[in-house]
Amino acid sequence: PPRHSLHPPPPHPPRGGGEEAKQLEALTRLINPAIGDAISDMLAVEAVLSLKGWTLSDWAGMYADLPSRMTKELVKDRTAIRTVPDETRVTEPAELQTAIDDIVSKVPNGRCFVRPSGTEDCVRVYAEAGSQEEADKLAEDVGVVV
């Protein structure tokens, strides 16, 4: 009978790091790991779980969601900011990424990236931290340097 995607195939035998690295690289070509979209993200998760022989419960037990904040900063020209292809680091202006790294380094469990909007003259700021207050402050502080 045809296999439905919700019924994973039997677990694969263990693979070496080389093959897993190739699979991970191929996955990043199919989805945008920084922002993605719901359908491709869901299919990617399903594929990885199937390859690993994991259940949703196995996967959920590994992950602790951090508090986050997403904001946007209005700018005159969003094209002045350029990022690496996965949009997690700024390449131009270089001093912006340096400022972001400096701010993030002072926040426990902090992570933050910015990207120009594709539709309006603004820059999106995505921040995570150990507490909601820290995530809010991180997004605010990075927004100031944008």
C-alpha positions in Angstrom: 0.0 0.0 0.0 1.1 3.6 -0.5 2.9 5.1 2.4 1.5 8.3 3.9 4.0 10.8 5.2 2.6 10.4 8.7 3.7 6.8 8.8 7.5 6.9 8.7 9.5 4.1 7.2 11.3 1.7 9.4 14.4 3.3 11.1 17.5 3.4 9.0 20.7 1.7 10.2 23.1 4.1 11.9 25.0 6.3 9.5 28.4 8.0 9.8 28.8 11.7 10.4 29.7 12.3 6.7 26.3 11.1 5.5 24.4 12.9 8.2 26.3 16.1 7.4 25.3 15.8 3.7 21.6 15.3 4.7 21.7 18.3 6.9 23.3 20.4 4.2 20.7 19.3 1.7 17.9 20.2 4.2 19.2 23.8 4.5 18.9 24.1 0.7 15.2 23.2 0.9 14.2 25.5 3.7 15.2 28.8 5.2 16.4 27.8 8.7 16.1 31.4 9.9 12.5 32.1 9.1 11.2 29.2 7.0 7.5 28.7 6.3 5.1 26.5 8.2 4.7 23.8 5.5 8.4 23.4 4.6 9.3 23.5 8.4 6.7 20.8 9.2 8.0 18.5 6.3 11.6 19.1 7.4 10.8 18.1 11.0 8.9 15.0 9.8 11.8 14.0 7.6 14.4 14.4 10.4 12.2 12.5 12.9 11.8 9.7 10.4 15.5 9.4 9.7 16.3 9.4 13.4 13.5 7.0 14.3 12.2 9.5 16.9 8.6 10.3 18.0 7.3 13.8 18.5 7.5 13.1 22.2 11.2 12.2 21.9 11.8 15.5 20.0 9.7 17.6 22.4 11.7 16.3 25.3 14.9 17.8 23.9 13.7 21.3 23.3 13.2 24.2 25.8 11.5 27.2 24.2 13.1 30.5 25.1 11.1 33.7 25.6 11.3 35.8 22.4 10.4 39.1 20.9 10.0 40.2 17.3 9.9 43.9 16.5 10.4 46.0 13.5 12.3 49.2 13.1 11.3 51.7 10.4 14.2 52.7 8.1 14.6 55.0 5.1 16.2 52.3 2.9 15.9 48.6 3.9 18.3 47.6 1.0 21.2 49.3 3.0 21.2 46.2 5.2 22.4 42.9 3.7 22.6 39.5 5.3 24.1 36.1 4.8 21.8 33.8 2.8 20.1 32.3 5.9 19.5 35.9 7.2 21.1 35.2 10.6 24.0 37.6 10.3 24.4 41.1 8.8 27.1 41.5 6.2 26.5 45.2 5.4 27.0 47.4 7.1 29.6 45.3 8.9 29.6 47.6 12.0 25.9 46.7 12.6 26.7 43.0 13.1 29.6 44.0 15.4 27.2 46.1 17.5 24.6 43.3 17.6 27.2 40.8 18.7 28.3 43.1 21.5 24.8 43.6 22.8 24.0 39.9 22.6 27.2 38.9 24.4 25.9 40.6 27.6 22.6 38.7 27.7 22.4 35.2 29.2 21.1 32.7 26.6 20.7 35.7 24.2 20.4 35.4 20.5 19.3 38.1 18.1 19.4 38.7 14.4 18.0 41.3 12.1 16.8 41.2 8.5 15.4 43.7 6.1 11.7 43.3 5.3 10.8 42.1 1.9 7.8 44.3 1.6 8.2 47.5 3.6 10.9 49.9 4.6 11.7 48.3 7.9 14.1 45.9 9.5 12.8 42.9 11.5 14.5 42.3 14.8 14.2 38.7 16.3 15.5 38.2 19.9 15.5 35.3 22.4 16.8 35.3 25.9 16.5 33.5 29.2 13.6 35.6 30.4 10.8 37.6 28.6 12.2 40.8 30.1 15.7 40.1 28.8 14.3 39.2 25.3 12.2 42.4 25.2 15.3 44.5 26.3 17.5 42.7 23.8 15.1 43.5 20.9 14.9 47.1 22.1 18.6 47.5 22.4 19.3 46.0 19.0 16.5 48.1 17.5 18.3 51.2 18.7 21.5 50.3 16.7 19.5 49.4 13.6 
